[in-house]
Amino acid sequence: MSQISRTKCKEATPRCGHVAASYGHYMIVWGGYSIENNFQYYLAAKELWIYNTENKVWHCMKTDPQLCPFELSGACACCYGDSMYVFGGHNSFGNSNELYRLDLKTYTWHLLESDQSPSPRDKAVAWFYNQKFYCFSGFGPSMSGHMTDNGTYVEDSENTVFPRRGWNNQLCVYDTVNKEWTNPKCKGDVPLPRAASSAARIGSDVYLFGGRHKTTRMNDLHCLDLETLTWSGELRTEGCLPCGRSWHTLTAIPNNRLFLYGGFDQNNTPLSDGWILDTITLSWCHLDYLPSNQPRLWHTSTLSTAGEIIIFGGCCNNILDYSLENKISGEVMTIQLQPYSLLRLCLDDVYQRKSQTEDLWEELPQPLCLWLQDKNKLEQISTTYDMDSDSEGELGVNEPGLACSIS
């Protein structure tokens, strides 16, 4: 029997190296590590954190510990349909090459086994296209003994830990229909092996930016045509260029644009800058109005249904300075790149005046009334929540009364 419970929370555990994916008006968060009294520890694998991007409330789902992956950081993940796929990562036992599917209706984990699989790795990038899960690059042991048809592996000569690890530029594809991995050959100039880069898909094109190769944190931009599996080679862009970095995020936003945020530069400095790339004109625009005192690296970034950038977690200082305790964030940062709809603005105003308007909410069309009631209910929960009290409930993100989405 599945062991699952739901808890409503004021905030999620601070974390770094976790995964996050958009699912309707929710952000699904799993894994990573945290720190306490200068002791780093992997976060419980059975816990799934769900953030309602409209009502700003967290839910903690505890899944069956017999079915979930091992505790991991540096995995890659994305949602497709009613499932979230999680691949790779690293823990105290080394790198993983397992692919899991989380059913977001039942919160049940499924290990997806195949006759062949990619080599173990972490800090890879992933996306979905045409019922296929794509994974590119990463850091881990040699590809020997796994899929080696295509791709290059470069060993880290400075790594003295056994087994030796390094970077790769391998494209691996899991077909969710045939339930098998392949390692297709790409055309064009394949990007250098790397890890901790970022990627985002717009239509049938995937854009890849930066990452670390050997001792260099890069700022190169590449595009992969998923219909022909052809790499563009390094793209020339207009305007000022973001500096080279790793552990940053790249998020697809409306109007064929990409949003780049944060990371870790060549001088081991955590970054707090934001950039927008117009993929039509290939021009960068630096967002100089963003706060410069909120650096993030190895964080996550997702897009809400209202067009907001939702940044969560990450490290706020030099992650490689072992003389200092890492500052791990549990904060949700919301960056609004476009105005809310007129409907949303009106509803927010009605809610702000709830002492005067609440008695009239039921006169509104049902979806609008439900939205206001849900917001009120969840706000009360967030102000009265006791972290030690778990509440059992029916399964499913769209619990009764929480299904209305207003953008």
TAWOZI-V96665 format. One record per residue. N is the residue number from 0. RES is the residue in one letter. PSI is psi in whole degrees, -180 to 180 (999 if undefined). Layout:
# TAWOZI-V96665
N_RES_PSI / N_RES_PSI
This chain:
# TAWOZI-V96665
0_M_138 / 1_S_132 / 2_Q_96 / 3_I_136 / 4_S_159 / 5_R_137 / 6_T_134 / 7_K_132 / 8_C_153 / 9_K_-35 / 10_E_157 / 11_A_160 / 12_T_131 / 13_P_142 / 14_R_165 / 15_C_148 / 16_G_21 / 17_H_-179 / 18_V_154 / 19_A_145 / 20_A_149 / 21_S_139 / 22_Y_97 / 23_G_-134 / 24_H_33 / 25_Y_150 / 26_M_123 / 27_I_124 / 28_V_136 / 29_W_146 / 30_G_-161 / 31_G_-172 / 32_Y_163 / 33_S_-174 / 34_I_141 / 35_E_127 / 36_N_43 / 37_N_18 / 38_F_119 / 39_Q_139 / 40_Y_146 / 41_Y_142 / 42_L_152 / 43_A_126 / 44_A_-24 / 45_K_-14 / 46_E_131 / 47_L_128 / 48_W_130 / 49_I_121 / 50_Y_122 / 51_N_110 / 52_T_-14 / 53_E_-44 / 54_N_0 / 55_K_41 / 56_V_140 / 57_W_146 / 58_H_137 / 59_C_117 / 60_M_128 / 61_K_110 / 62_T_174 / 63_D_117 / 64_P_-16 / 65_Q_-17 / 66_L_-19 / 67_C_164 / 68_P_173 / 69_F_162 / 70_E_132 / 71_L_153 / 72_S_161 / 73_G_18 / 74_A_173 / 75_C_151 / 76_A_156 / 77_C_159 / 78_C_146 / 79_Y_123 / 80_G_-131 / 81_D_32 / 82_S_150 / 83_M_131 / 84_Y_133 / 85_V_128 / 86_F_143 / 87_G_-157 / 88_G_-174 / 89_H_143 / 90_N_-167 / 91_S_-14 / 92_F_-6 / 93_G_-159 / 94_N_155 / 95_S_151 / 96_N_25 / 97_E_145 / 98_L_125 / 99_Y_149 / 100_R_127 / 101_L_118 / 102_D_115 / 103_L_0 / 104_K_-35 / 105_T_-8 / 106_Y_43 / 107_T_131 / 108_W_143 / 109_H_124 / 110_L_125 / 111_L_105 / 112_E_152 / 113_S_158 / 114_D_-33 / 115_Q_157 / 116_S_163 / 117_P_164 / 118_S_155 / 119_P_143 / 120_R_159 / 121_D_175 / 122_K_36 / 123_A_174 / 124_V_155 / 125_A_156 / 126_W_169 / 127_F_145 / 128_Y_128 / 129_N_52 / 130_Q_24 / 131_K_139 / 132_F_122 / 133_Y_139 / 134_C_134 / 135_F_137 / 136_S_-159 / 137_G_177 / 138_F_128 / 139_G_-171 / 140_P_173 / 141_S_149 / 142_M_-6 / 143_S_134 / 144_G_-3 / 145_H_-161 / 146_M_122 / 147_T_16 / 148_D_-43 / 149_N_150 / 150_G_156 / 151_T_141 / 152_Y_131 / 153_V_116 / 154_E_143 / 155_D_106 / 156_S_-18 / 157_E_-6 / 158_N_116 / 159_T_0 / 160_V_138 / 161_F_138 / 162_P_151 / 163_R_145 / 164_R_167 / 165_G_-171 / 166_W_154 / 167_N_165 / 168_N_41 / 169_Q_136 / 170_L_121 / 171_C_139 / 172_V_127 / 173_Y_120 / 174_D_115 / 175_T_-14 / 176_V_-52 / 177_N_-13 / 178_K_50 / 179_E_153 / 180_W_147 / 181_T_162 / 182_N_76 / 183_P_156 / 184_K_131 / 185_C_153 / 186_K_169 / 187_G_-170 / 188_D_107 / 189_V_135 / 190_P_157 / 191_L_152 / 192_P_144 / 193_R_170 / 194_A_162 / 195_A_36 / 196_S_-168 / 197_S_152 / 198_A_150 / 199_A_143 / 200_R_135 / 201_I_109 / 202_G_-126 / 203_S_14 / 204_D_136 / 205_V_130 / 206_Y_135 / 207_L_131 / 208_F_133 / 209_G_-153 / 210_G_172 / 211_R_132 / 212_H_114 / 213_K_-119 / 214_T_7 / 215_T_131 / 216_R_119 / 217_M_164 / 218_N_32 / 219_D_150 / 220_L_130 / 221_H_159 / 222_C_133 / 223_L_121 / 224_D_113 / 225_L_-17 / 226_E_-35 / 227_T_-5 / 228_L_50 / 229_T_125 / 230_W_145 / 231_S_-19 / 232_G_172 / 233_E_128 / 234_L_138 / 235_R_131 / 236_T_163 / 237_E_156 / 238_G_-180 / 239_C_145 / 240_L_141 / 241_P_148 / 242_C_162 / 243_G_143 / 244_R_163 / 245_S_172 / 246_W_34 / 247_H_-179 / 248_T_152 / 249_L_123 / 250_T_130 / 251_A_131 / 252_I_168 / 253_P_161 / 254_N_40 / 255_N_42 / 256_R_161 / 257_L_143 / 258_F_121 / 259_L_133 / 260_Y_137 / 261_G_-157 / 262_G_-160 / 263_F_120 / 264_D_-176 / 265_Q_-23 / 266_N_16 / 267_N_36 / 268_T_127 / 269_P_142 / 270_L_152 / 271_S_20 / 272_D_153 / 273_G_142 / 274_W_150 / 275_I_131 / 276_L_123 / 277_D_112 / 278_T_-10 / 279_I_-49 / 280_T_-9 / 281_L_50 / 282_S_138 / 283_W_146 / 284_C_122 / 285_H_129 / 286_L_90 / 287_D_-2 / 288_Y_-6 / 289_L_148 / 290_P_138 / 291_S_-1 / 292_N_22 / 293_Q_63 / 294_P_150 / 295_R_139 / 296_L_149 / 297_W_39 / 298_H_-171 / 299_T_158 / 300_S_128 / 301_T_167 / 302_L_128 / 303_S_168 / 304_T_-19 / 305_A_6 / 306_G_16 / 307_E_146 / 308_I_123 / 309_I_108 / 310_I_130 / 311_F_139 / 312_G_-159 / 313_G_173 / 314_C_143 / 315_C_-2 / 316_N_-169 / 317_N_105 / 318_I_-18 / 319_L_-1 / 320_D_97 / 321_Y_-3 / 322_S_-12 / 323_L_149 / 324_E_129 / 325_N_137 / 326_K_106 / 327_I_131 / 328_S_145 / 329_G_14 / 330_E_144 / 331_V_119 / 332_M_129 / 333_T_122 / 334_I_118 / 335_Q_115 / 336_L_-6 / 337_Q_156 / 338_P_150 / 339_Y_159 / 340_S_158 / 341_L_-37 / 342_L_-47 / 343_R_-41 / 344_L_-40 / 345_C_-43 / 346_L_-41 / 347_D_-39 / 348_D_-41 / 349_V_-41 / 350_Y_-40 / 351_Q_-25 / 352_R_33 / 353_K_-27 / 354_S_-25 / 355_Q_-24 / 356_T_-16 / 357_E_-36 / 358_D_-15 / 359_L_-2 / 360_W_-38 / 361_E_-10 / 362_E_-14 / 363_L_162 / 364_P_147 / 365_Q_-45 / 366_P_-37 / 367_L_-41 / 368_C_-44 / 369_L_-40 / 370_W_-46 / 371_L_-42 / 372_Q_-41 / 373_D_-46 / 374_K_-42 / 375_N_-43 / 376_K_-46 / 377_L_-31 / 378_E_-38 / 379_Q_-40 / 380_I_-45 / 381_S_-22 / 382_T_-12 / 383_T_4 / 384_Y_135 / 385_D_115 / 386_M_-21 / 387_D_-3 / 388_S_117 / 389_D_145 / 390_S_124 / 391_E_145 / 392_G_175 / 393_E_157 / 394_L_157 / 395_G_138 / 396_V_-44 / 397_N_71 / 398_E_162 / 399_P_130 / 400_G_1 / 401_L_28 / 402_A_-1 / 403_C_128 / 404_S_122 / 405_I_117 / 406_S_999
